[in-house]
């Protein structure tokens, strides 16, 4: 076995224990990145429910400061696309599954059933479908997809992982 090192060839006389292993290299295109708590944005038509609670929107309860910047840095390094939440998690928490009733906060629970359904359709379901679509695309292209969900939250107790069940 020969290794090229700074214009020299180094020879090893004994066989490495890893010679018979097949190592699959990670392709940069196999990564699917997401950032659920990326922003504290509130659509104009929902601003009323946050009246006198503006500080909560900008706190860690409303979003994860720095998550989007970190996720963008990873996406740049890995040359991957990034999907991220487009509204505050005080309206709908993208890190919760579509059938989890806790995806709505104490603020969004004051909305009508129809308004919550629209939040689900326009934001939550659209976000999950985008992630699933990107995972399927990467699996089709490279045979494997690795989904990385980037966030800067400090977990209290157990981490709240969520499977996408693709």
LUMKEVEX-786819 format. One record per residue (C-alpha): residue in one letter; x, y, z. Coordinates in steps of 0.25 Angstrom, whole numbers, padded with zeros to 4 digits, always signed. Layout:
BEGIN
AXYZ...
# end
This chain:
BEGIN
X+0000+0000+0000X+0005+0014-0004X+0002+0027+0001X+0005+0040-0006X+0010+0051+0004X+0016+0064+0000X+0022+0059-0013X+0028+0046-0007X+0022+0032-0007X+0022+0025+0007X+0021+0010+0007X+0015+0002+0018X+0020-0012+0019X+0010-0018+0028X-0005-0019+0024X-0015-0010+0031X-0026-0016+0038X-0035-0006+0030X-0031-0011+0017X-0043-0020+0015X-0053-0010+0019X-0062-0002+0010X-0064+0012+0014X-0076+0020+0009X-0072+0034+0007X-0082+0045+0011X-0086+0053-0001X-0089+0067+0002X-0101+0066-0006X-0108+0056+0003X-0111+0066+0014X-0124+0072+0016X-0124+0083+0026X-0135+0090+0034X-0137+0101+0044X-0150+0101+0051X-0149+0112+0061X-0142+0122+0051X-0150+0134+0053X-0159+0142+0062X-0168+0148+0050X-0182+0150+0053X-0192+0151+0041X-0200+0164+0041X-0213+0157+0043X-0208+0150+0055X-0201+0162+0062X-0214+0165+0071X-0212+0153+0079X-0198+0157+0084X-0203+0171+0088X-0195+0174+0101X-0187+0162+0099X-0177+0167+0089X-0165+0163+0099X-0169+0149+0099X-0168+0148+0083X-0154+0153+0084X-0150+0144+0095X-0145+0129+0094X-0160+0125+0095X-0163+0132+0082X-0151+0127+0074X-0136+0122+0076X-0127+0134+0073X-0115+0130+0065X-0121+0117+0059X-0123+0122+0045X-0109+0128+0045X-0104+0115+0049X-0112+0107+0040X-0108+0116+0028X-0094+0114+0031X-0095+0099+0031X-0103+0099+0018X-0092+0108+0012X-0081+0098+0017X-0089+0086+0012X-0094+0092+0000X-0108+0088+0003X-0122+0095+0003X-0128+0100+0016X-0142+0100+0019X-0146+0108+0031X-0159+0113+0039X-0165+0125+0034X-0173+0130+0046X-0171+0130+0061X-0173+0117+0069X-0182+0124+0077X-0192+0122+0066X-0188+0108+0062X-0176+0100+0066X-0170+0094+0054X-0162+0084+0062X-0175+0077+0066X-0182+0067+0058X-0195+0070+0050X-0204+0062+0060X-0197+0068+0072X-0207+0077+0079X-0196+0084+0086X-0191+0090+0073X-0200+0102+0077X-0196+0111+0088X-0204+0118+0098X-0205+0129+0088X-0210+0121+0076X-0219+0113+0085X-0228+0126+0086X-0230+0126+0070X-0242+0119+0064X-0241+0105+0059X-0242+0110+0045X-0230+0120+0048X-0222+0108+0054X-0225+0100+0042X-0220+0111+0032X-0207+0112+0040X-0206+0097+0039X-0208+0097+0024X-0200+0110+0020X-0188+0108+0029X-0187+0095+0037X-0192+0085+0026X-0185+0092+0015X-0172+0092+0023X-0173+0077+0026X-0176+0074+0012X-0164+0082+0007X-0155+0074+0017X-0161+0061+0012X-0159+0065-0002X-0144+0069-0001X-0142+0056+0007X-0148+0048-0004X-0140+0055-0015X-0127+0053-0008X-0130+0038-0006X-0134+0037-0021X-0121+0044-0025X-0111+0038-0015X-0118+0026-0009X-0117+0032+0005X-0121+0045+0012X-0117+0051+0025X-0126+0061+0031X-0120+0071+0041X-0129+0080+0049X-0121+0092+0054X-0125+0100+0066X-0118+0107+0077X-0129+0104+0088X-0124+0100+0102X-0131+0087+0104X-0138+0086+0118X-0138+0071+0122X-0140+0062+0110X-0137+0066+0096X-0150+0068+0088X-0147+0060+0075X-0157+0058+0065X-0157+0047+0054X-0162+0051+0040X-0167+0037+0037X-0164+0038+0022
# end
